[in-house]
């Protein structure tokens, strides 16, 4: 995330290329995060810029702004990956935007949120880019010379470089003494100090020889004074170098916390090992041999070494070792028998198998319906049955077996039964009760 030094770099380029010029054209996309989350739209930002003269540019911590000859003014925050690019100017400080500074790069650049062009010869083109969309661009309707008295700037603490008259030892000491949080967490609190991010906080604690998770009110007066002086030194030096880490002093932790290719370094050049603390999702780099704990430490801290950071998070179990002299037994795997789809009888056999399954299902359903009918008609004495080669065989009164096969059963289902119910007629071949049972069975078989 761009911190105090990187913001100072952008303000330097805005003052150099944009201040004093009038904006001719402006365009912006309607991004719900970059604009919408701070109560504005891309169209409103573009409309506020057109035909306006840029009067000044300034910064406070991680915020920076452009004041115009008429309000509203533009206040911006880069978030994680935001940046200002000026066509033809080398504004980048890292490899993230190094390629976009080349003359061959398409313009406006990728991930542009708003873009403006000035009335000048040659015209100046400026673009605000943000791949991850955590940046914020808002309009502040106020007098330009009092913009820091309005939100969001008024809620932030003093800038260690810009606000040297406010960021005093008395202010710093009173804040540290009144807090029982870890010193690293306090340094990252923007309402306490503006502009200090993760790497700056690690740097000042390293040079102050203070443990990052030691509780604030456990430090001595000398430790607090040393920390205050180091904060001013680190911030002023980084701002003077415009955030170009190639120009940082060789003894800074920043130059050694990463190894070759961006990998985590394991130690300082003198051999002092480095370690890392992870608290609340933020990683702190420090030297345990130099940054000793001299007081209480906040709870919930997970300490890991630099070497452990490079280990994979999940290790595979090693294979079991075979005893000497024993032969490894291959694992038997059951293979599915391949089907000969080229055979002329393949689809015939498939169809025959399917028909058998259907016939069996119908037979099972017939048996279930018959059993259900018998249970529903307790007054009717069912005839004894048996099974012969898949057919139903009924036993009559004389004990002879009468075959009632599938054809007879289907014929009975499809037969239209007419019932004539007359009072006093005892020789009616179909009773009312058996008729209702037949109707119910027919409905079941037809799926109604």
TIGU-454746 format. One record per residue (C-alpha): residue in one letter; z, x, y. Coordinates in Angstrom, 3 decimals, always signed. Last residue first. Layout:
BEGIN
+------+----------+----------+----------+
| code |        z |        x |        y |
+------+----------+----------+----------+
|    A |        Z |        X |        Y |
...
+------+----------+----------+----------+
This chain:
BEGIN
+------+----------+----------+----------+
| code |        z |        x |        y |
+------+----------+----------+----------+
|    X |  -11.979 |  -53.243 |  -41.774 |
|    X |  -12.800 |  -50.312 |  -44.088 |
|    X |  -15.093 |  -52.258 |  -46.412 |
|    X |  -12.814 |  -51.549 |  -49.354 |
|    X |   -9.755 |  -52.857 |  -47.528 |
|    X |  -11.521 |  -56.011 |  -46.382 |
|    X |  -12.635 |  -56.749 |  -49.928 |
|    X |   -9.092 |  -56.264 |  -51.211 |
|    X |   -7.754 |  -58.721 |  -48.621 |
|    X |  -10.351 |  -61.318 |  -49.511 |
|    X |   -9.655 |  -60.939 |  -53.225 |
|    X |   -5.919 |  -61.340 |  -52.674 |
|    X |   -6.486 |  -64.464 |  -50.600 |
|    X |   -8.637 |  -65.918 |  -53.368 |
|    X |   -6.036 |  -65.066 |  -56.010 |
|    X |   -3.446 |  -67.083 |  -54.083 |
|    X |   -5.730 |  -70.050 |  -53.493 |
|    X |   -6.474 |  -70.236 |  -57.198 |
|    X |   -9.807 |  -69.427 |  -58.735 |
|    X |  -11.029 |  -71.129 |  -61.964 |
|    X |   -9.748 |  -74.561 |  -60.876 |
|    X |   -8.407 |  -76.126 |  -64.134 |
|    X |   -5.249 |  -77.491 |  -62.522 |
|    X |   -6.797 |  -79.893 |  -60.013 |
|    X |   -3.908 |  -81.993 |  -58.637 |
|    X |   -4.792 |  -81.411 |  -55.011 |
|    X |   -8.164 |  -79.971 |  -54.497 |
|    X |   -9.007 |  -76.515 |  -53.273 |
|    X |  -12.612 |  -75.640 |  -53.640 |
|    X |  -13.097 |  -71.965 |  -53.387 |
|    X |  -16.348 |  -70.234 |  -52.895 |
|    X |  -16.484 |  -66.537 |  -53.691 |
|    X |  -19.435 |  -64.567 |  -52.593 |
|    X |  -19.910 |  -61.696 |  -54.977 |
|    X |  -20.118 |  -58.250 |  -53.381 |
|    X |  -16.747 |  -57.049 |  -54.568 |
|    X |  -17.158 |  -58.510 |  -58.066 |
|    X |  -20.561 |  -56.902 |  -58.411 |
|    X |  -19.041 |  -53.567 |  -57.419 |
|    X |  -16.421 |  -53.855 |  -60.155 |
|    X |  -18.985 |  -54.934 |  -62.736 |
|    X |  -21.193 |  -51.972 |  -61.871 |
|    X |  -18.268 |  -49.528 |  -62.016 |
|    X |  -17.282 |  -50.503 |  -65.459 |
|    X |  -15.386 |  -53.455 |  -66.834 |
|    X |  -15.488 |  -52.664 |  -70.564 |
|    X |  -13.716 |  -55.288 |  -72.734 |
|    X |  -11.251 |  -53.954 |  -75.287 |
|    X |  -10.187 |  -56.459 |  -77.911 |
|    X |   -6.494 |  -57.281 |  -78.202 |
|    X |   -7.026 |  -60.997 |  -78.788 |
|    X |   -5.621 |  -61.805 |  -75.362 |
|    X |   -8.007 |  -59.428 |  -73.612 |
|    X |   -7.537 |  -55.692 |  -72.960 |
|    X |   -9.432 |  -54.420 |  -69.878 |
|    X |  -11.196 |  -51.041 |  -69.822 |
|    X |  -11.872 |  -49.264 |  -66.502 |
|    X |  -14.344 |  -46.439 |  -66.760 |
|    X |  -13.902 |  -42.653 |  -66.219 |
|    X |  -14.377 |  -41.729 |  -69.860 |
|    X |  -12.022 |  -44.406 |  -71.158 |
|    X |   -9.047 |  -45.518 |  -69.068 |
|    X |   -6.565 |  -48.269 |  -69.997 |
|    X |   -5.757 |  -51.709 |  -68.737 |
|    X |   -3.217 |  -54.407 |  -69.418 |
|    X |   -4.006 |  -57.656 |  -67.641 |
|    X |   -1.926 |  -58.435 |  -64.613 |
|    X |   +0.396 |  -61.459 |  -64.711 |
|    X |   +0.036 |  -63.296 |  -61.425 |
|    X |   +3.328 |  -64.400 |  -59.919 |
|    X |   +4.029 |  -60.909 |  -58.448 |
|    X |   +0.859 |  -60.971 |  -56.302 |
|    X |   +1.330 |  -58.361 |  -53.505 |
|    X |   +2.366 |  -55.668 |  -55.965 |
|    X |   -0.670 |  -56.356 |  -58.100 |
|    X |   -2.940 |  -56.237 |  -55.084 |
|    X |   -1.534 |  -52.854 |  -54.021 |
|    X |   -2.176 |  -51.448 |  -57.481 |
|    X |   -5.724 |  -52.765 |  -57.364 |
|    X |   -6.278 |  -51.246 |  -53.930 |
|    X |   -4.965 |  -47.849 |  -55.065 |
|    X |   -7.132 |  -47.894 |  -58.181 |
|    X |  -10.211 |  -48.734 |  -56.144 |
|    X |   -9.369 |  -45.964 |  -53.654 |
|    X |   -9.144 |  -43.430 |  -56.452 |
|    X |  -12.512 |  -44.599 |  -57.750 |
|    X |  -14.081 |  -44.289 |  -54.305 |
|    X |  -12.734 |  -40.752 |  -53.918 |
|    X |  -14.088 |  -39.778 |  -57.332 |
|    X |  -17.511 |  -41.161 |  -56.480 |
|    X |  -17.557 |  -39.252 |  -53.160 |
|    X |  -16.543 |  -35.990 |  -54.834 |
|    X |  -19.203 |  -36.436 |  -57.497 |
|    X |  -21.838 |  -37.083 |  -54.812 |
|    X |  -20.875 |  -33.872 |  -52.990 |
|    X |  -21.181 |  -31.839 |  -56.150 |
|    X |  -24.614 |  -33.284 |  -56.802 |
|    X |  -25.735 |  -32.482 |  -53.252 |
|    X |  -24.549 |  -28.870 |  -53.472 |
|    X |  -26.237 |  -28.473 |  -56.842 |
|    X |  -29.497 |  -29.739 |  -55.380 |
|    X |  -29.090 |  -27.473 |  -52.320 |
|    X |  -28.844 |  -24.347 |  -54.456 |
|    X |  -31.371 |  -25.372 |  -57.143 |
|    X |  -34.366 |  -23.658 |  -55.490 |
|    X |  -32.311 |  -20.415 |  -55.260 |
|    X |  -32.585 |  -18.618 |  -51.922 |
|    X |  -29.114 |  -19.767 |  -50.902 |
|    X |  -27.569 |  -17.659 |  -53.628 |
|    X |  -23.930 |  -17.927 |  -52.683 |
|    X |  -21.869 |  -14.752 |  -52.434 |
|    X |  -18.581 |  -14.826 |  -54.247 |
|    X |  -15.730 |  -14.152 |  -51.871 |
|    X |  -14.150 |  -10.786 |  -52.376 |
|    X |  -10.553 |  -10.411 |  -53.379 |
|    X |   -9.124 |   -7.183 |  -52.073 |
|    X |   -7.346 |   -4.725 |  -54.309 |
|    X |   -5.627 |   -1.984 |  -52.334 |
|    X |   -6.536 |   +1.377 |  -53.760 |
|    X |   -3.755 |   +3.145 |  -55.592 |
|    X |   -3.005 |   +6.606 |  -54.288 |
|    X |   -2.502 |   +8.994 |  -57.146 |
|    X |   +0.901 |  +10.446 |  -57.713 |
|    X |   +1.409 |  +14.189 |  -58.034 |
|    X |   +3.484 |  +14.414 |  -54.861 |
|    X |   +4.870 |  +11.088 |  -53.721 |
|    X |   +2.773 |   +9.114 |  -51.283 |
|    X |   +3.794 |   +9.034 |  -47.634 |
|    X |   +3.921 |   +5.607 |  -45.996 |
|    X |   +1.559 |   +5.252 |  -43.050 |
|    X |   +3.019 |   +5.802 |  -39.582 |
|    X |   +3.914 |   +2.628 |  -37.664 |
|    X |   +1.772 |   +2.225 |  -34.564 |
|    X |   +3.411 |   +2.880 |  -31.239 |
|    X |   +3.507 |   +0.414 |  -28.381 |
|    X |   +4.114 |   +1.360 |  -24.749 |
|    X |   +2.092 |   +4.523 |  -24.995 |
|    X |   +3.893 |   +7.592 |  -23.653 |
|    X |   +2.939 |   +8.813 |  -20.180 |
|    X |   +5.955 |   +7.242 |  -18.500 |
|    X |   +8.214 |   +8.849 |  -21.085 |
|    X |   +7.240 |  +12.323 |  -19.878 |
|    X |   +8.191 |  +11.404 |  -16.322 |
|    X |  +11.653 |  +10.479 |  -17.467 |
|    X |  +13.042 |   +6.965 |  -17.525 |
|    X |  +16.017 |   +5.355 |  -15.803 |
|    X |  +16.444 |   +1.596 |  -15.796 |
|    X |  +18.739 |   +0.371 |  -13.056 |
|    X |  +20.523 |   -2.974 |  -13.374 |
|    X |  +23.595 |   -1.942 |  -11.420 |
|    X |  +23.734 |   -0.201 |   -8.055 |
|    X |  +25.214 |   +3.290 |   -8.038 |
|    X |  +28.608 |   +4.189 |   -6.591 |
|    X |  +29.031 |   +7.616 |   -5.036 |
|    X |  +27.900 |  +11.237 |   -5.082 |
|    X |  +24.929 |  +10.844 |   -7.410 |
|    X |  +22.882 |  +14.031 |   -7.276 |
|    X |  +19.378 |  +14.394 |   -5.866 |
|    X |  +18.535 |  +18.021 |   -6.632 |
|    X |  +18.775 |  +18.177 |  -10.427 |
|    X |  +17.715 |  +14.549 |  -10.782 |
|    X |  +14.453 |  +15.105 |   -8.835 |
|    X |  +13.132 |  +11.751 |   -7.652 |
|    X |  +10.296 |   +9.258 |   -8.103 |
|    X |  +11.139 |   +5.599 |   -7.540 |
|    X |   +9.214 |   +2.810 |   -9.271 |
|    X |   +9.418 |   -0.735 |   -7.932 |
|    X |   +9.418 |   -3.698 |  -10.366 |
|    X |  +12.921 |   -4.798 |   -9.433 |
|    X |  +14.327 |   -1.387 |  -10.255 |
|    X |  +12.407 |   +1.297 |  -12.124 |
|    X |  +13.756 |   +4.804 |  -11.753 |
|    X |  +11.631 |   +7.876 |  -12.352 |
|    X |  +12.391 |  +11.475 |  -13.214 |
|    X |  +11.156 |  +14.860 |  -12.095 |
|    X |  +12.042 |  +18.217 |  -13.620 |
|    X |  +12.629 |  +21.295 |  -11.414 |
|    X |  +10.203 |  +23.965 |  -12.637 |
|    X |   +9.561 |  +25.639 |   -9.279 |
|    X |   +6.222 |  +23.828 |   -8.931 |
|    X |   +8.045 |  +20.480 |   -9.315 |
|    X |   +8.216 |  +18.779 |  -12.699 |
|    X |   +6.677 |  +16.257 |  -15.060 |
|    X |   +3.797 |  +15.068 |  -12.891 |
|    X |   +2.435 |  +11.580 |  -13.502 |
|    X |   -1.304 |  +11.453 |  -14.000 |
|    X |   -3.618 |  +10.971 |  -11.015 |
|    X |   -6.298 |  +13.285 |  -12.411 |
|    X |   -4.053 |  +16.313 |  -12.161 |
|    X |   -0.372 |  +15.650 |  -11.627 |
|    X |   +1.257 |  +13.142 |   -9.323 |
|    X |   +4.712 |  +13.560 |   -7.808 |
|    X |   +3.738 |  +17.003 |   -6.547 |
|    X |   +2.180 |  +16.679 |   -3.086 |
|    X |   +4.225 |  +13.588 |   -2.222 |
|    X |   +7.418 |  +15.507 |   -2.980 |
|    X |   +6.790 |  +17.543 |   +0.150 |
|    X |   +7.022 |  +21.337 |   -0.080 |
|    X |   +3.322 |  +21.886 |   +0.646 |
|    X |   +3.463 |  +20.171 |   +4.024 |
|    X |   +1.052 |  +17.199 |   +4.438 |
|    X |   -2.502 |  +18.032 |   +5.536 |
|    X |   -4.216 |  +16.830 |   +2.342 |
|    X |   -2.131 |  +13.671 |   +2.670 |
|    X |   -4.234 |  +12.470 |   +5.612 |
|    X |   -1.986 |   +9.698 |   +6.943 |
|    X |   -3.018 |  +10.266 |  +10.548 |
|    X |   -1.595 |  +13.836 |  +10.425 |
|    X |   +0.614 |  +13.017 |  +13.438 |
|    X |   +1.661 |   +9.799 |  +11.690 |
|    X |   +2.765 |  +11.709 |   +8.573 |
|    X |   +4.723 |  +14.225 |  +10.666 |
|    X |   +6.422 |  +11.553 |  +12.774 |
|    X |   +7.381 |   +9.536 |   +9.693 |
|    X |   +8.723 |  +12.534 |   +7.760 |
|    X |  +10.719 |  +13.935 |  +10.702 |
|    X |  +12.157 |  +10.602 |  +11.856 |
|    X |  +13.259 |   +9.707 |   +8.337 |
|    X |  +14.658 |  +13.226 |   +7.821 |
|    X |  +16.861 |  +12.916 |  +10.895 |
|    X |  +18.295 |   +9.589 |   +9.756 |
|    X |  +18.899 |  +10.872 |   +6.200 |
|    X |  +20.775 |  +13.894 |   +7.520 |
|    X |  +22.951 |  +11.679 |   +9.716 |
|    X |  +23.738 |   +9.383 |   +6.783 |
|    X |  +24.650 |  +12.332 |   +4.560 |
|    X |  +26.881 |  +13.826 |   +7.272 |
|    X |  +28.689 |  +10.520 |   +7.781 |
|    X |  +29.380 |  +10.254 |   +4.049 |
|    X |  +27.516 |   +7.917 |   +1.723 |
|    X |  +29.213 |   +5.156 |   -0.299 |
|    X |  +28.217 |   +2.338 |   +2.072 |
|    X |  +24.574 |   +2.517 |   +1.004 |
|    X |  +24.990 |   +2.290 |   -2.784 |
|    X |  +23.285 |   +5.100 |   -4.700 |
|    X |  +20.025 |   +4.043 |   -6.302 |
|    X |  +17.663 |   +6.525 |   -4.625 |
|    X |  +19.944 |   +9.563 |   -5.160 |
|    X |  +20.156 |  +11.606 |   -1.983 |
|    X |  +18.897 |  +15.164 |   -1.479 |
|    X |  +17.774 |  +14.383 |   +2.104 |
|    X |  +14.313 |  +15.815 |   +1.348 |
|    X |  +14.071 |  +13.711 |   -1.801 |
|    X |  +15.439 |  +10.607 |   -0.081 |
|    X |  +12.911 |  +10.994 |   +2.754 |
|    X |  +10.009 |  +11.397 |   +0.324 |
|    X |  +10.964 |   +8.539 |   -1.985 |
|    X |  +11.194 |   +6.171 |   +0.996 |
|    X |   +7.825 |   +7.386 |   +2.328 |
|    X |   +6.196 |   +6.844 |   -1.094 |
|    X |   +7.486 |   +3.302 |   -1.529 |
|    X |   +7.037 |   +1.900 |   +1.951 |
|    X |   +8.603 |   +2.601 |   +5.329 |
|    X |   +6.722 |   +0.877 |   +8.165 |
|    X |   +9.352 |   -1.121 |   +9.989 |
|    X |  +13.056 |   -0.343 |   +9.545 |
|    X |  +15.816 |   -2.901 |   +8.939 |
|    X |  +13.770 |   -6.127 |   +8.898 |
|    X |  +11.174 |   -4.234 |   +6.873 |
|    X |  +13.614 |   -3.685 |   +3.980 |
|    X |  +12.112 |   -0.781 |   +2.013 |
|    X |  +14.757 |   +1.631 |   +3.321 |
|    X |  +17.492 |   -0.781 |   +2.264 |
|    X |  +16.160 |   -1.022 |   -1.298 |
|    X |  +16.106 |   +2.770 |   -1.623 |
|    X |  +19.663 |   +3.020 |   -0.274 |
|    X |  +20.941 |   +0.692 |   -2.965 |
|    X |  +22.706 |   -2.447 |   -1.721 |
|    X |  +26.223 |   -2.513 |   -0.329 |
|    X |  +25.298 |   -2.842 |   +3.328 |
|    X |  +27.434 |   -2.583 |   +6.462 |
|    X |  +27.608 |   +1.221 |   +6.589 |
|    X |  +23.834 |   +1.593 |   +6.393 |
|    X |  +23.226 |   -0.800 |   +9.295 |
|    X |  +25.852 |   +0.781 |  +11.548 |
|    X |  +24.559 |   +4.282 |  +10.818 |
|    X |  +20.959 |   +3.415 |  +11.641 |
|    X |  +21.745 |   +1.723 |  +14.950 |
|    X |  +24.119 |   +4.531 |  +15.995 |
|    X |  +21.622 |   +7.181 |  +14.938 |
|    X |  +18.949 |   +5.556 |  +17.087 |
|    X |  +15.819 |   +3.578 |  +16.268 |
|    X |  +15.672 |   +1.583 |  +19.483 |
|    X |  +14.602 |   +4.354 |  +21.901 |
|    X |  +12.401 |   +5.965 |  +19.236 |
|    X |  +10.516 |   +2.694 |  +18.874 |
|    X |   +6.967 |   +3.951 |  +18.243 |
|    X |   +7.959 |   +6.582 |  +15.681 |
|    X |  +10.778 |   +5.057 |  +13.600 |
|    X |   +9.330 |   +1.515 |  +14.124 |
|    X |  +12.151 |   -0.892 |  +14.865 |
|    X |  +12.909 |   -3.847 |  +12.579 |
|    X |  +10.639 |   -6.804 |  +11.919 |
|    X |  +11.282 |  -10.453 |  +12.838 |
|    X |   +9.746 |  -10.011 |  +16.326 |
|    X |   +6.477 |   -8.798 |  +14.872 |
|    X |   +5.701 |  -11.960 |  +12.884 |
|    X |   +6.268 |  -13.803 |  +15.173 |
|    X |   +6.408 |  -13.265 |  +18.920 |
|    X |   +8.176 |  -10.737 |  +21.142 |
|    X |   +5.836 |   -8.004 |  +19.976 |
|    X |   +2.893 |   -9.802 |  +21.626 |
|    X |   +4.444 |   -9.437 |  +25.085 |
|    X |   +1.634 |   -7.481 |  +26.797 |
|    X |   -1.060 |   -9.713 |  +25.304 |
|    X |   +0.378 |  -12.973 |  +26.576 |
|    X |   +0.749 |  -15.417 |  +23.679 |
|    X |   -1.320 |  -17.354 |  +21.127 |
|    X |   -1.084 |  -15.276 |  +17.956 |
|    X |   -4.030 |  -15.533 |  +15.546 |
|    X |   -3.532 |  -14.354 |  +11.976 |
|    X |   -5.087 |  -11.953 |   +9.480 |
|    X |   -3.137 |  -11.239 |   +6.293 |
|    X |   -3.775 |   -8.800 |   +3.444 |
|    X |   -2.957 |   -9.651 |   -0.168 |
|    X |   -6.615 |  -10.415 |   -0.918 |
|    X |   -7.058 |   -7.946 |   -3.809 |
|    X |  -10.371 |   -6.499 |   -2.570 |
|    X |   -9.485 |   -6.528 |   +1.153 |
|    X |  -11.990 |   -5.584 |   +3.835 |
|    X |  -11.804 |   -6.003 |   +7.626 |
|    X |  -15.130 |   -4.969 |   +9.149 |
|    X |  -16.063 |   -3.297 |  +12.457 |
|    X |  -19.536 |   -2.692 |  +13.871 |
|    X |  -19.942 |   -0.808 |  +17.137 |
|    X |  -23.224 |   -1.248 |  +19.001 |
|    X |  -25.066 |   +1.880 |  +20.168 |
|    X |  -25.299 |   +1.107 |  +22.975 |
|    X |  -22.739 |   -1.595 |  +23.534 |
|    X |  -22.194 |   -5.318 |  +23.101 |
|    X |  -19.913 |   -5.200 |  +20.063 |
|    X |  -20.354 |   -6.336 |  +16.446 |
|    X |  -17.744 |   -8.097 |  +14.299 |
|    X |  -16.964 |   -8.622 |  +10.601 |
|    X |  -14.358 |  -10.704 |   +8.833 |
|    X |  -13.187 |  -10.864 |   +5.230 |
|    X |  -15.382 |   -8.079 |   +3.815 |
|    X |  -14.907 |   -7.509 |   +0.068 |
|    X |  -18.017 |   -5.281 |   -0.139 |
|    X |  -19.205 |   -3.566 |   +3.007 |
|    X |  -21.107 |   -5.175 |   +5.880 |
|    X |  -23.185 |   -3.115 |   +5.547 |
|    X |  -24.528 |   -1.384 |   +2.450 |
|    X |  -23.337 |   +2.207 |   +1.989 |
|    X |  -25.989 |   +4.874 |   +2.595 |
|    X |  -24.259 |   +6.151 |   +5.736 |
|    X |  -21.150 |   +7.085 |   +3.700 |
|    X |  -17.812 |   +5.613 |   +4.739 |
|    X |  -17.871 |   +3.083 |   +1.868 |
|    X |  -17.660 |   +5.895 |   -0.688 |
|    X |  -14.305 |   +7.101 |   +0.622 |
|    X |  -12.766 |   +3.639 |   +0.568 |
|    X |  -10.478 |   +3.900 |   -2.500 |
|    X |  -10.794 |   +7.705 |   -2.508 |
|    X |   -8.098 |   +7.920 |   +0.139 |
|    X |   -7.721 |   +8.337 |   +3.924 |
|    X |  -10.647 |   +6.175 |   +4.972 |
|    X |  -11.659 |   +5.820 |   +8.619 |
|    X |  -14.653 |   +8.155 |   +8.523 |
|    X |  -16.765 |   +6.515 |  +11.218 |
|    X |  -20.436 |   +5.483 |  +10.900 |
|    X |  -19.708 |   +1.773 |  +10.573 |
|    X |  -16.050 |   +1.105 |  +11.197 |
|    X |  -13.912 |   +0.061 |   +8.257 |
|    X |  -10.503 |   -1.558 |   +8.540 |
|    X |   -8.482 |   -1.719 |   +5.309 |
|    X |   -6.677 |   -4.085 |   +2.961 |
|    X |   -5.640 |   -2.935 |   -0.508 |
|    X |   -1.962 |   -3.836 |   -0.953 |
|    X |   -1.101 |   -5.950 |   +2.098 |
|    X |   -3.188 |   -4.811 |   +5.044 |
|    X |   -1.370 |   -6.725 |   +7.800 |
|    X |   -3.126 |   -8.035 |  +10.913 |
|    X |   -2.379 |   -9.562 |  +14.327 |
|    X |   -5.406 |  -10.780 |  +16.359 |
|    X |   -4.892 |  -12.232 |  +19.827 |
|    X |   -5.171 |  -15.801 |  +21.054 |
|    X |   -5.408 |  -15.288 |  +23.965 |
|    X |   -7.782 |  -13.925 |  +26.637 |
|    X |   -8.757 |  -10.372 |  +27.509 |
|    X |   -8.115 |   -9.470 |  +23.880 |
|    X |   -5.224 |   -7.750 |  +22.116 |
|    X |   -5.930 |   -6.189 |  +18.720 |
|    X |   -2.991 |   -5.855 |  +16.361 |
|    X |   -1.170 |   -3.757 |  +13.796 |
|    X |   +1.545 |   -4.517 |  +11.246 |
|    X |   +2.898 |   -2.052 |   +8.655 |
|    X |   +5.413 |   -0.504 |  +11.039 |
|    X |   +4.674 |   -1.723 |  +14.534 |
|    X |   +1.133 |   -1.055 |  +15.660 |
|    X |   -1.125 |   -1.114 |  +18.707 |
|    X |   -4.596 |   -1.959 |  +19.999 |
|    X |   -5.733 |   -2.680 |  +23.535 |
|    X |   -8.058 |   -4.680 |  +25.802 |
|    X |  -10.847 |   -5.797 |  +23.466 |
|    X |  -13.213 |   -7.990 |  +25.475 |
|    X |  -13.960 |  -11.481 |  +24.148 |
|    X |  -17.479 |  -12.935 |  +23.846 |
|    X |  -16.878 |  -13.918 |  +20.176 |
|    X |  -13.430 |  -13.002 |  +18.837 |
|    X |  -11.583 |  -16.355 |  +18.912 |
|    X |  -14.539 |  -18.151 |  +17.287 |
|    X |  -14.563 |  -15.688 |  +14.373 |
|    X |  -10.833 |  -16.123 |  +13.782 |
|    X |  -11.105 |  -19.913 |  +13.930 |
|    X |  -13.992 |  -19.914 |  +11.433 |
|    X |  -12.057 |  -17.698 |   +9.018 |
|    X |   -9.178 |  -20.120 |   +9.026 |
|    X |   -5.604 |  -20.118 |  +10.338 |
|    X |   -2.080 |  -20.935 |   +9.254 |
|    X |   -0.807 |  -17.659 |   +7.829 |
|    X |   -1.563 |  -18.481 |   +4.192 |
|    X |   -5.034 |  -19.724 |   +5.124 |
|    X |   -6.379 |  -16.518 |   +6.634 |
|    X |   -6.089 |  -13.804 |   +3.968 |
|    X |   -5.160 |  -16.177 |   +1.166 |
|    X |   -7.376 |  -19.239 |   +1.684 |
|    X |  -10.378 |  -17.075 |   +2.575 |
|    X |  -12.897 |  -18.900 |   +4.770 |
|    X |  -15.388 |  -16.104 |   +5.329 |
|    X |  -15.629 |  -14.513 |   +8.732 |
|    X |  -18.304 |  -13.857 |  +11.335 |
|    X |  -18.295 |  -12.244 |  +14.753 |
|    X |  -20.957 |  -11.538 |  +17.332 |
|    X |  -21.019 |   -9.950 |  +20.784 |
|    X |  -17.538 |   -8.479 |  +21.080 |
|    X |  -16.937 |   -6.753 |  +24.388 |
|    X |  -15.861 |   -3.109 |  +24.456 |
|    X |  -12.838 |   -1.496 |  +26.116 |
|    X |  -11.010 |   -0.808 |  +22.833 |
|    X |  -13.397 |   -0.633 |  +19.858 |
|    X |  -14.294 |   +2.962 |  +18.934 |
|    X |  -11.424 |   +5.316 |  +19.817 |
|    X |   -8.672 |   +2.747 |  +20.178 |
|    X |   -9.684 |   +1.175 |  +16.875 |
|    X |   -9.871 |   +4.616 |  +15.237 |
|    X |   -6.324 |   +5.579 |  +16.283 |
|    X |   -5.009 |   +2.136 |  +15.328 |
|    X |   -6.428 |   +2.718 |  +11.843 |
|    X |   -4.676 |   +6.063 |  +11.458 |
|    X |   -1.373 |   +4.660 |  +12.716 |
|    X |   -1.595 |   +2.031 |   +9.977 |
|    X |   -2.058 |   +4.796 |   +7.392 |
|    X |   +1.001 |   +6.651 |   +8.676 |
|    X |   +3.325 |   +3.616 |   +8.700 |
|    X |   +2.372 |   +2.391 |   +5.244 |
|    X |   -0.838 |   +1.347 |   +3.488 |
|    X |   +0.000 |   +0.000 |   +0.000 |
+------+----------+----------+----------+
